[in-house]
Amino acid sequence: MKSAIASVEIFVFEAPEAGAGQRGTPRRLSLVIGAPARSPTGEAWQCRVTLADLHRPRTCEGRDSIEALFLAVSQAKSWLAALQAAGCVLARDRAGAEPFALGFGP
């Protein structure tokens, strides 16, 4: 994504089938957040976010750059929460040893 200010690779392990016991090969996703910028009209701020290979880039719009950035982070958090609600396990490494979390409450 052009003008990215933050990115991280996340490894997603699908929920194992009942009785299977082991997780399969993880899917690697890239979470990328762009720099907030003024909207074309100049009346608002926009910030793009994507969870590559799963969600197309989305533009979050706020009254100022902080609100636009916060909305982009909230969108990312929502996408990740949906994966976890579906039973997926998120990790920072391919082995799944280090869990992934955004580091702030619900």
C-alpha positions in Angstrom: 0.0 0.0 0.0 1.3 3.4 -0.9 2.4 5.6 2.0 2.1 2.8 4.6 3.0 3.9 8.1 2.6 0.5 9.8 2.6 -3.1 8.7 2.9 -6.6 10.3 2.7 -10.2 9.1 0.2 -12.3 10.9 0.0 -16.1 10.6 -3.5 -17.5 10.8 -4.1 -21.1 11.8 -7.5 -22.5 10.9 -9.5 -24.1 13.7 -8.7 -27.8 13.7 -11.5 -30.3 12.9 -13.0 -31.9 15.9 -10.7 -34.6 17.1 -7.9 -33.7 14.7 -5.7 -32.3 17.5 -3.2 -30.4 15.3 -3.3 -27.2 13.4 -2.5 -27.2 9.7 -0.2 -24.9 7.7 -0.8 -21.3 8.6 -2.0 -18.7 6.1 0.2 -15.5 6.1 -1.7 -12.2 6.0 -0.3 -8.7 5.9 -2.0 -6.0 7.9 -1.1 -2.6 6.5 -2.2 0.9 7.6 -1.5 3.9 5.5 -0.7 7.5 6.6 -3.7 9.7 7.2 -4.2 12.3 4.5 -6.7 15.0 3.7 -9.7 13.9 1.5 -9.9 15.2 -2.0 -12.5 17.8 -0.9 -10.2 18.9 2.0 -13.1 18.6 4.5 -12.1 15.4 6.1 -9.2 13.0 6.7 -8.8 9.5 5.2 -6.7 6.6 6.3 -6.5 3.3 4.3 -6.2 -0.1 5.9 -6.0 -3.6 4.4 -5.6 -7.2 5.5 -3.9 -8.4 2.4 -5.0 -11.7 0.9 -8.3 -11.5 2.8 -9.8 -8.0 2.6 -9.4 -5.3 0.0 -8.1 -1.9 1.1 -10.7 0.1 2.9 -10.7 3.9 3.4 -11.7 5.1 6.8 -12.7 8.8 7.0 -12.6 11.0 10.1 -12.9 14.7 11.1 -9.2 14.8 11.7 -6.1 12.6 11.1 -6.2 11.0 14.6 -9.9 10.0 14.2 -9.1 8.6 10.7 -6.2 6.6 12.0 -8.2 5.3 15.0 -11.0 4.2 12.7 -8.4 2.3 10.5 -7.0 0.5 13.5 -10.5 -0.3 14.7 -11.3 -1.8 11.3 -8.2 -3.9 11.5 -9.2 -5.0 15.0 -12.6 -6.0 13.7 -11.2 -8.1 10.9 -8.9 -9.9 13.4 -11.7 -10.4 15.9 -13.8 -12.0 13.2 -11.1 -14.5 12.4 -10.8 -15.4 16.1 -14.5 -15.7 16.5 -14.4 -18.2 13.6 -12.0 -20.3 15.7 -8.7 -19.2 14.1 -5.6 -18.7 16.1 -3.4 -15.7 15.3 0.4 -15.8 15.7 3.4 -13.6 15.0 5.4 -16.6 13.8 4.9 -19.5 11.4 5.3 -22.0 14.2 2.4 -20.4 16.2 4.6 -20.0 19.3 4.0 -16.3 19.7 0.3 -15.2 19.9 -0.7 -12.1 18.0 -2.7 -9.3 19.7 -3.0 -5.6 19.1 -2.2 -4.9 22.7 -5.3 -3.0 23.9 -8.7 -4.0 25.3 -11.8 -5.1 23.5 
